[in-house]
Amino acid sequence: MHGTQQADVVVVGAGYAGLSAAIELAQRGLSVVVLEADRVCSGASGRNGGQAIIGFASGQEPFEQQLGAADARLAWDMSIEAIGLMDERIAQHQIDCERVHGYLYVADSPRKARALEADLKTMQERYGLACDLARAARQVGVRIFEQSPVTALKRGAGLTAITAAASGVAWPDTSATGTPATIPISTANGAARVRLNATSTMIASERIVSMMMKRL
């Protein structure tokens, strides 16, 4: 910068945080000057993996311990809002960044898998993580039964799924003639048997071990 500049706000740092703040301020009618020691996004903003993920790298536990449950939830909601704001600005300013939606949490050991499963369960209970996808599934007619681990699948004229715990829910079934029929769940030895008129099966759970997969 040369000479003297006048501005309502001076932002120090031209990374994602500084530039985003500058845009927000300018859109509210303020004159803004951004000062950067090197080049735009030459710091951490230009050296990261380019990932946009809800939440924080530390997880929510430090927020809960230091801020309490209510403010930890506010921080979580802010991270979700940030993703939406980023997508809004990409569209508004036609930023050519090859934006790809989605991310994947993985575990590279059984111990880490158990920890990840416990963490995701907590996140679902406290913050609603993954509930939006479940809500969307229900909206299009998908029936979801939680606490219903499948212990076996038996094939015959139809498909029988045996779960570890009994349930009183009746599944609607459509026969080959297209006539709807209600198939009640019967129990035997504490297991609930459900007959589904299905032609294919998708296994989407790591809980089904290799021995069971051979049986299926």
Stockholm file with secondary structure:
# STOCKHOLM 1.0

chainA/1-216         MHGTQQADVVVVGAGYAGLSAAIELAQRGLSVVVLEADRVCSGASGRNGGQAIIGFASGQEPFEQQLGAADARLAWDMSIEAIGLMDERIAQHQIDCERVHGYLYVADSPRKARALEADLKTMQERYGLACDLARAARQVGVRIFEQSPVTALKRGAGLTAITAAASGVAWPDTSATGTPATIPISTANGAARVRLNATSTMIASERIVSMMMKRL
#=GR chainA/1-216 SS CCSCCCCSEEEECCSHHHHHHHHHHHHTTCCEEEECSSSTTCSGGGSSCCCCCSSCTTCSHHHHHHHCHHHHHHHHHHHHHHHHHHHHHHHHTTCCCCCCCCCCCCCSSHHHHHHHHHHHHHHHHHHCTTHHHHHHHHHTTCCCCSSCCEEEEEESSSEEEEESSCCCCCEEEECTTCCEEEECCEEETTEEEEEECCSCCCCCCTTSCHHHHHHC
#=GC SS_cons         CCSCCCCSEEEECCSHHHHHHHHHHHHTTCCEEEECSSSTTCSGGGSSCCCCCSSCTTCSHHHHHHHCHHHHHHHHHHHHHHHHHHHHHHHHTTCCCCCCCCCCCCCSSHHHHHHHHHHHHHHHHHHCTTHHHHHHHHHTTCCCCSSCCEEEEEESSSEEEEESSCCCCCEEEECTTCCEEEECCEEETTEEEEEECCSCCCCCCTTSCHHHHHHC
//
